Amino acid sequence: MGSISRRLQVGSWFGIGWIDGALERSDYELSITNDEEISKRHCELVMDGGYVLISDLNSTNGSFVNGVPIKTGHRLKSGDIVMVGRTEMRVAF
């Protein structure tokens, strides 16, 4: 599994492409190192049938889409706001 190392500023955009992988605070597909509220294995994004699905990986603080806690297989739509720890990410397709 390759890693992506990025230092993002507020309002920054980044692309993750068409990957199956985990959003983590470790050295996997995407590391967010400046948010201690993100678990080491926090959530997972997968492509399934043309949809992007997000699942919480039993993180300590949970994963949220548009302010609502999610567990497994929540389908993301363009414009959704994903929140992990104190980090918010806007989904765009």
TIMI-2910 file (N, C-alpha, C, CB; in pm, 1 decimal, decimal comma, always signed):
<rs>
+----------+----------+----------+----------+----------+----------+----------+----------+----------+----------+----------+----------+------+
!      n_x !      n_y !      n_z !     ca_x !     ca_y !     ca_z !      c_x !      c_y !      c_z !     cb_x !     cb_y !     cb_z ! resn !
+----------+----------+----------+----------+----------+----------+----------+----------+----------+----------+----------+----------+------+
!    +84,1 !   -116,5 !     +0,0 !     +0,0 !     +0,0 !     +0,0 !    +88,8 !   +123,0 !     +0,0 !    -95,8 !     -0,3 !   +120,5 !  Met !
!    +73,8 !   +212,4 !    -95,7 !   +152,7 !   +333,9 !   -100,7 !    +98,7 !   +437,9 !     -6,8 !   +157,3 !   +388,2 !   -240,3 !  Gly !
!   +179,7 !   +539,3 !    +18,0 !   +132,9 !   +644,8 !   +106,9 !   +130,2 !   +777,6 !    +32,8 !   +222,1 !   +654,5 !   +231,8 !  Ser !
!    +47,1 !   +866,4 !    +80,8 !    +39,2 !  +1001,8 !    +28,9 !    +76,3 !  +1092,2 !   +144,3 !   -103,9 !  +1035,7 !    -29,5 !  Ile !
!   +176,0 !  +1174,3 !   +123,7 !   +215,8 !  +1266,6 !   +229,5 !   +182,9 !  +1407,1 !   +183,1 !   +367,8 !  +1252,5 !   +264,3 !  Ser !
!    +90,6 !  +1471,2 !   +248,7 !    +47,6 !  +1606,2 !   +212,6 !    +31,6 !  +1690,3 !   +337,3 !    -84,1 !  +1602,8 !   +133,3 !  Arg !
!    +73,7 !  +1813,6 !   +328,6 !    +46,8 !  +1911,2 !   +433,4 !    -55,5 !  +2006,5 !   +374,9 !   +178,3 !  +1986,7 !   +481,2 !  Arg !
!   -178,0 !  +1998,5 !   +423,2 !   -287,7 !  +2074,7 !   +366,4 !   -319,7 !  +2197,5 !   +450,6 !   -410,8 !  +1987,3 !   +353,0 !  Leu !
!   -350,5 !  +2305,2 !   +385,2 !   -397,0 !  +2425,8 !   +451,5 !   -550,3 !  +2425,1 !   +449,0 !   -339,0 !  +2554,6 !   +382,8 !  Gln !
!   -611,5 !  +2502,1 !   +536,6 !   -756,7 !  +2513,7 !   +537,8 !   -802,9 !  +2556,0 !   +399,0 !   -804,6 !  +2615,3 !   +646,1 !  Val !
!   -903,4 !  +2487,6 !   +346,9 !   -956,3 !  +2519,2 !   +214,8 !   -882,1 !  +2453,3 !   +100,0 !   -954,6 !  +2665,3 !   +195,2 !  Gly !
!   -780,8 !  +2372,2 !   +129,4 !   -704,1 !  +2305,2 !    +24,8 !   -786,5 !  +2195,3 !    -40,9 !   -574,7 !  +2246,9 !    +82,3 !  Ser !
!   -754,7 !  +2166,2 !   -165,2 !   -816,6 !  +2056,6 !   -239,2 !   -712,2 !  +1949,4 !   -261,7 !   -876,4 !  +2105,5 !   -374,3 !  Trp !
!   -753,7 !  +1823,9 !   -257,3 !   -665,1 !  +1715,0 !   -294,6 !   -748,7 !  +1605,0 !   -356,0 !   -584,7 !  +1662,6 !   -172,8 !  Phe !
!   -689,0 !  +1529,0 !   -445,7 !   -758,7 !  +1417,7 !   -509,6 !   -705,3 !  +1286,3 !   -458,3 !   -744,9 !  +1424,6 !   -661,7 !  Gly !
!   -794,5 !  +1191,5 !   -435,5 !   -749,3 !  +1058,7 !   -395,1 !   -765,4 !   +958,3 !   -508,5 !   -826,1 !  +1011,6 !   -272,0 !  Ile !
!   -821,1 !  +1000,4 !   -621,5 !   -837,1 !   +910,2 !   -734,7 !   -932,8 !   +797,1 !   -702,9 !   -703,0 !   +854,0 !   -776,3 !  Gly !
!   -925,9 !   +693,2 !   -780,9 !  -1013,1 !   +576,9 !   -761,9 !   -938,6 !   +471,4 !   -684,5 !  -1062,2 !   +520,4 !   -897,0 !  Trp !
!   -930,9 !   +488,2 !   -555,7 !   -858,8 !   +392,7 !   -472,3 !   -955,3 !   +327,8 !   -374,8 !   -742,9 !   +461,3 !   -396,6 !  Ile !
!   -921,2 !   +209,8 !   -333,6 !   -984,0 !   +149,6 !   -216,8 !   -881,6 !   +163,8 !   -106,6 !  -1026,7 !     -2,4 !   -240,8 !  Asp !
!   -917,8 !   +226,2 !     +1,5 !   -818,8 !   +242,0 !   +105,9 !   -875,0 !   +303,8 !   +230,8 !   -706,0 !   +323,9 !    +56,8 !  Gly !
!   -789,9 !   +318,9 !   +325,7 !   -830,4 !   +368,8 !   +455,6 !   -783,2 !   +512,0 !   +475,6 !   -776,5 !   +279,3 !   +566,1 !  Ala !
!   -865,1 !   +590,5 !   +539,7 !   -829,2 !   +725,1 !   +581,2 !   -784,5 !   +712,4 !   +725,5 !   -949,3 !   +827,9 !   +564,4 !  Leu !
!   -658,0 !   +733,4 !   +747,8 !   -599,5 !   +703,0 !   +876,5 !   -504,6 !   +812,4 !   +920,9 !   -527,7 !   +570,6 !   +871,5 !  Glu !
!   -464,4 !   +807,2 !  +1046,8 !   -364,0 !   +898,1 !  +1096,8 !   -229,0 !   +828,0 !  +1095,9 !   -399,9 !   +947,6 !  +1238,2 !  Arg !
!   -209,9 !   +733,3 !  +1010,5 !    -87,3 !   +656,6 !   +999,1 !    -34,2 !   +673,8 !   +857,3 !   -111,1 !   +505,8 !  +1033,3 !  Ser !
!    +57,8 !   +589,7 !   +813,2 !   +116,1 !   +608,7 !   +680,2 !    +54,3 !   +514,0 !   +578,2 !   +267,3 !   +588,0 !   +685,1 !  Asp !
!    -74,1 !   +533,2 !   +551,8 !   -145,4 !   +459,3 !   +449,3 !   -183,2 !   +556,7 !   +338,8 !   -271,3 !   +388,1 !   +507,6 !  Tyr !
!   -298,8 !   +540,2 !   +275,9 !   -334,1 !   +624,3 !   +163,3 !   -337,9 !   +774,1 !   +196,6 !   -466,8 !   +581,8 !   +110,4 !  Glu !
!   -394,1 !   +809,1 !   +310,0 !   -400,6 !   +950,1 !   +347,0 !   -375,4 !   +961,8 !   +495,5 !   -537,5 !  +1012,8 !   +309,0 !  Leu !
!   -275,7 !  +1039,8 !   +530,8 !   -243,9 !  +1062,4 !   +671,7 !   -281,7 !  +1203,9 !   +709,7 !    -94,3 !  +1036,9 !   +700,0 !  Ser !
!   -350,2 !  +1217,2 !   +820,0 !   -380,7 !  +1348,7 !   +876,7 !   -311,6 !  +1349,8 !  +1011,7 !   -538,6 !  +1375,9 !   +889,1 !  Ile !
!   -196,7 !  +1415,3 !  +1017,3 !   -111,4 !  +1403,0 !  +1134,7 !   -133,6 !  +1511,6 !  +1238,4 !    +30,8 !  +1404,0 !  +1092,9 !  Thr !
!   -207,3 !  +1615,7 !  +1205,7 !   -222,6 !  +1726,4 !  +1300,3 !   -358,7 !  +1726,6 !  +1370,2 !   -202,6 !  +1858,0 !  +1228,5 !  Asn !
!   -425,0 !  +1612,6 !  +1373,4 !   -555,0 !  +1602,4 !  +1440,4 !   -552,1 !  +1479,2 !  +1529,5 !   -673,2 !  +1594,6 !  +1336,7 !  Asp !
!   -525,7 !  +1501,7 !  +1657,4 !   -513,5 !  +1391,2 !  +1753,0 !   -645,2 !  +1320,5 !  +1781,7 !   -456,3 !  +1442,1 !  +1881,5 !  Glu !
!   -757,7 !  +1374,2 !  +1733,3 !   -887,1 !  +1309,1 !  +1755,0 !   -918,1 !  +1203,6 !  +1649,4 !   -997,3 !  +1412,8 !  +1756,5 !  Glu !
!   -828,4 !  +1189,4 !  +1551,3 !   -844,6 !  +1086,3 !  +1448,6 !   -774,5 !   +960,1 !  +1495,7 !   -787,9 !  +1133,5 !  +1310,6 !  Ile !
!   -845,3 !   +848,5 !  +1491,9 !   -788,9 !   +720,0 !  +1532,7 !   -686,1 !   +672,1 !  +1431,5 !   -899,7 !   +615,3 !  +1549,4 !  Ser !
!   -600,5 !   +582,0 !  +1474,6 !   -497,8 !   +527,9 !  +1385,1 !   -561,5 !   +464,0 !  +1261,4 !   -410,6 !   +424,4 !  +1459,5 !  Lys !
!   -669,6 !   +391,9 !  +1277,3 !   -749,2 !   +339,5 !  +1165,1 !   -888,9 !   +394,4 !  +1186,2 !   -748,3 !   +179,0 !  +1158,1 !  Arg !
!   -922,4 !   +501,4 !  +1119,3 !  -1044,1 !   +575,9 !  +1150,5 !  -1162,4 !   +537,3 !  +1061,7 !  -1017,7 !   +723,6 !  +1137,4 !  His !
!  -1146,3 !   +552,4 !   +931,1 !  -1255,7 !   +518,8 !   +839,5 !  -1199,4 !   +469,2 !   +708,3 !  -1347,6 !   +640,2 !   +815,8 !  Cys !
!  -1289,0 !   +413,0 !   +627,8 !  -1248,4 !   +353,6 !   +501,5 !  -1338,4 !   +405,3 !   +390,2 !  -1253,3 !   +199,3 !   +508,8 !  Glu !
!  -1277,8 !   +435,9 !   +276,1 !  -1351,1 !   +476,2 !   +155,8 !  -1331,4 !   +367,3 !    +51,3 !  -1302,6 !   +616,3 !   +102,1 !  Leu !
!  -1440,2 !   +318,2 !     -6,2 !  -1430,9 !   +216,0 !   -110,9 !  -1524,9 !   +250,9 !   -225,2 !  -1464,2 !    +75,6 !    -54,5 !  Val !
!  -1488,6 !   +206,2 !   -344,5 !  -1576,1 !   +215,5 !   -461,0 !  -1653,0 !    +84,8 !   -470,9 !  -1495,1 !   +244,2 !   -592,5 !  Met !
!  -1784,9 !    +94,4 !   -489,8 !  -1867,5 !    -24,9 !   -504,1 !  -1981,2 !     +7,9 !   -599,8 !  -1922,1 !    -73,9 !   -365,7 !  Asp !
!  -1981,1 !    -56,4 !   -714,6 !  -2088,0 !    -36,2 !   -811,3 !  -2099,3 !   +108,0 !   -859,1 !  -2218,3 !    -79,2 !   -752,0 !  Gly !
!  -1987,0 !   +177,9 !   -869,1 !  -1988,7 !   +316,0 !   -914,6 !  -2016,4 !   +418,5 !   -805,6 !  -2089,6 !   +330,6 !  -1020,6 !  Gly !
!  -2032,8 !   +372,8 !   -681,7 !  -2057,9 !   +462,4 !   -568,9 !  -1937,1 !   +463,3 !   -476,1 !  -2185,2 !   +419,8 !   -491,8 !  Tyr !
!  -1915,8 !   +575,0 !   -409,0 !  -1813,6 !   +583,9 !   -305,0 !  -1883,5 !   +564,7 !   -171,1 !  -1736,2 !   +721,4 !   -310,5 !  Val !
!  -1837,8 !   +464,8 !    -96,8 !  -1896,0 !   +432,8 !    +33,0 !  -1794,4 !   +461,3 !   +142,7 !  -1942,0 !   +285,3 !    +38,2 !  Leu !
!  -1842,6 !   +512,7 !   +255,4 !  -1756,8 !   +536,6 !   +370,1 !  -1807,0 !   +452,1 !   +486,0 !  -1753,5 !   +687,4 !   +407,8 !  Ile !
!  -1711,9 !   +392,8 !   +559,2 !  -1744,2 !   +314,1 !   +677,9 !  -1651,2 !   +355,2 !   +790,6 !  -1732,7 !   +161,6 !   +649,5 !  Ser !
!  -1706,9 !   +371,5 !   +909,6 !  -1625,0 !   +396,4 !  +1027,4 !  -1561,5 !   +264,0 !  +1068,1 !  -1709,6 !   +457,9 !  +1144,6 !  Asp !
!  -1435,7 !   +268,1 !  +1110,3 !  -1364,2 !   +146,6 !  +1149,8 !  -1355,6 !   +135,8 !  +1301,8 !  -1223,1 !   +144,7 !  +1088,3 !  Leu !
!  -1470,5 !   +155,2 !  +1367,3 !  -1478,3 !   +149,9 !  +1513,6 !  -1383,3 !   +250,2 !  +1577,4 !  -1446,6 !     +8,8 !  +1563,9 !  Asn !
!  -1377,4 !   +369,8 !  +1518,9 !  -1290,0 !   +474,2 !  +1571,1 !  -1339,7 !   +523,0 !  +1707,3 !  -1281,5 !   +591,6 !  +1472,1 !  Ser !
!  -1250,4 !   +583,7 !  +1781,5 !  -1284,6 !   +633,2 !  +1915,1 !  -1389,1 !   +743,6 !  +1909,5 !  -1160,0 !   +684,1 !  +1985,9 !  Thr !
!  -1373,4 !   +839,1 !  +1816,7 !  -1460,6 !   +956,6 !  +1812,2 !  -1565,6 !   +952,2 !  +1702,3 !  -1378,0 !  +1078,9 !  +1794,9 !  Asn !
!  -1569,0 !   +845,6 !  +1623,9 !  -1670,7 !   +831,2 !  +1520,8 !  -1640,7 !   +907,1 !  +1393,0 !  -1801,1 !   +875,8 !  +1573,8 !  Gly !
!  -1715,9 !   +875,2 !  +1289,9 !  -1710,8 !   +942,2 !  +1160,1 !  -1849,8 !   +997,2 !  +1131,5 !  -1663,1 !   +844,6 !  +1045,9 !  Ser !
!  -1855,6 !  +1113,0 !  +1068,2 !  -1982,2 !  +1181,9 !  +1045,9 !  -1993,1 !  +1225,5 !   +900,9 !  -1995,6 !  +1302,9 !  +1139,4 !  Phe !
!  -2113,4 !  +1218,8 !   +846,7 !  -2142,8 !  +1274,0 !   +714,5 !  -2256,9 !  +1372,3 !   +733,4 !  -2179,7 !  +1160,9 !   +609,2 !  Val !
!  -2231,0 !  +1497,6 !   +697,6 !  -2329,3 !  +1605,3 !   +714,9 !  -2380,7 !  +1612,7 !   +859,3 !  -2447,3 !  +1585,0 !   +618,7 !  Asn !
!  -2289,7 !  +1590,1 !   +954,9 !  -2324,3 !  +1600,6 !  +1096,5 !  -2389,7 !  +1477,9 !  +1157,2 !  -2413,4 !  +1714,6 !  +1115,4 !  Gly !
!  -2414,4 !  +1374,4 !  +1076,7 !  -2481,7 !  +1253,2 !  +1123,6 !  -2378,1 !  +1141,6 !  +1138,5 !  -2596,1 !  +1210,6 !  +1025,2 !  Val !
!  -2373,7 !  +1075,0 !  +1255,4 !  -2278,9 !   +964,7 !  +1271,5 !  -2310,5 !   +851,0 !  +1174,7 !  -2280,9 !   +913,0 !  +1416,1 !  Pro !
!  -2204,1 !   +791,8 !  +1118,5 !  -2222,2 !   +678,8 !  +1026,0 !  -2147,4 !   +557,5 !  +1081,3 !  -2171,1 !   +714,8 !   +881,7 !  Ile !
!  -2188,0 !   +440,8 !  +1038,1 !  -2119,4 !   +317,0 !  +1076,6 !  -2058,7 !   +251,5 !   +953,3 !  -2216,7 !   +219,2 !  +1147,6 !  Lys !
!  -2138,7 !   +178,4 !   +873,8 !  -2082,0 !   +106,5 !   +760,3 !  -2158,9 !   +135,8 !   +632,0 !  -2081,5 !    -43,6 !   +787,8 !  Thr !
!  -2085,1 !   +140,7 !   +521,8 !  -2144,3 !   +147,3 !   +390,2 !  -2231,7 !   +267,4 !   +360,8 !  -2221,8 !    +29,1 !   +369,4 !  Gly !
!  -2198,7 !   +383,9 !   +415,1 !  -2277,9 !   +504,2 !   +385,9 !  -2235,6 !   +559,6 !   +249,6 !  -2259,4 !   +612,7 !   +498,3 !  His !
!  -2331,5 !   +576,2 !   +159,6 !  -2303,6 !   +624,7 !    +24,4 !  -2281,1 !   +775,6 !    +25,4 !  -2419,1 !   +588,5 !    -71,1 !  Arg !
!  -2165,8 !   +818,5 !    -25,7 !  -2133,7 !   +960,5 !    -32,3 !  -2186,6 !  +1021,9 !   -160,9 !  -1982,9 !   +981,8 !    -21,7 !  Leu !
!  -2227,7 !  +1148,7 !   -150,5 !  -2273,5 !  +1225,3 !   -265,9 !  -2188,1 !  +1350,4 !   -276,2 !  -2425,3 !  +1261,5 !   -254,4 !  Lys !
!  -2176,6 !  +1402,3 !   -396,1 !  -2102,3 !  +1525,9 !   -414,9 !  -2164,4 !  +1635,5 !   -329,1 !  -2100,5 !  +1567,3 !   -564,1 !  Ser !
!  -2081,0 !  +1707,3 !   -255,1 !  -2127,9 !  +1812,1 !   -166,5 !  -2136,8 !  +1769,2 !    -21,1 !  -2260,6 !  +1859,6 !   -211,9 !  Gly !
!  -2132,4 !  +1638,2 !     +5,7 !  -2134,3 !  +1590,8 !   +144,2 !  -2012,7 !  +1643,2 !   +219,9 !  -2138,0 !  +1436,6 !   +148,9 !  Asp !
!  -2030,4 !  +1662,5 !   +350,4 !  -1920,4 !  +1701,0 !   +438,4 !  -1889,8 !  +1582,0 !   +528,6 !  -1955,7 !  +1829,2 !   +522,7 !  Ile !
!  -1768,0 !  +1529,7 !   +517,2 !  -1721,5 !  +1420,0 !   +601,5 !  -1640,0 !  +1481,6 !   +714,2 !  -1636,8 !  +1314,8 !   +519,7 !  Val !
!  -1669,1 !  +1439,9 !   +838,0 !  -1592,5 !  +1489,5 !   +951,7 !  -1533,9 !  +1372,3 !  +1027,5 !  -1680,0 !  +1576,0 !  +1044,4 !  Met !
!  -1401,9 !  +1375,9 !  +1043,9 !  -1329,2 !  +1279,8 !  +1126,7 !  -1244,1 !  +1361,8 !  +1221,8 !  -1241,1 !  +1180,1 !  +1040,0 !  Val !
!  -1252,3 !  +1332,0 !  +1349,8 !  -1184,3 !  +1417,3 !  +1447,6 !  -1235,4 !  +1559,2 !  +1435,7 !  -1031,3 !  +1413,4 !  +1427,9 !  Gly !
!  -1142,5 !  +1654,7 !  +1423,7 !  -1179,8 !  +1795,2 !  +1402,8 !  -1165,9 !  +1834,9 !  +1255,9 !  -1093,2 !  +1887,1 !  +1490,5 !  Arg !
!  -1138,1 !  +1737,9 !  +1169,3 !  -1109,7 !  +1763,6 !  +1028,6 !  -1236,1 !  +1744,7 !   +945,2 !   -997,2 !  +1671,1 !   +978,0 !  Thr !
!  -1272,8 !  +1847,3 !   +869,1 !  -1387,9 !  +1839,8 !   +777,6 !  -1336,6 !  +1834,3 !   +634,2 !  -1484,3 !  +1962,1 !   +797,3 !  Glu !
!  -1399,0 !  +1748,1 !   +555,2 !  -1364,3 !  +1733,9 !   +414,5 !  -1491,8 !  +1737,8 !   +331,0 !  -1285,7 !  +1602,4 !   +389,5 !  Met !
!  -1493,3 !  +1819,9 !   +228,2 !  -1608,1 !  +1827,1 !   +137,2 !  -1583,0 !  +1730,7 !    +21,6 !  -1630,8 !  +1974,0 !    +84,6 !  Arg !
!  -1682,1 !  +1646,6 !     -6,0 !  -1673,7 !  +1548,8 !   -114,0 !  -1713,5 !  +1616,8 !   -244,9 !  -1764,8 !  +1424,9 !    -85,2 !  Val !
!  -1634,3 !  +1595,8 !   -348,5 !  -1667,5 !  +1650,3 !   -481,9 !  -1637,0 !  +1544,1 !   -586,4 !  -1587,1 !  +1782,5 !   -512,1 !  Ala !
!  -1733,0 !  +1520,3 !   -676,7 !  -1715,3 !  +1424,7 !   -786,8 !  -1712,6 !  +1503,3 !   -915,7 !  -1829,0 !  +1316,3 !   -789,3 !  Phe !
+----------+----------+----------+----------+----------+----------+----------+----------+----------+----------+----------+----------+------+
</rs>
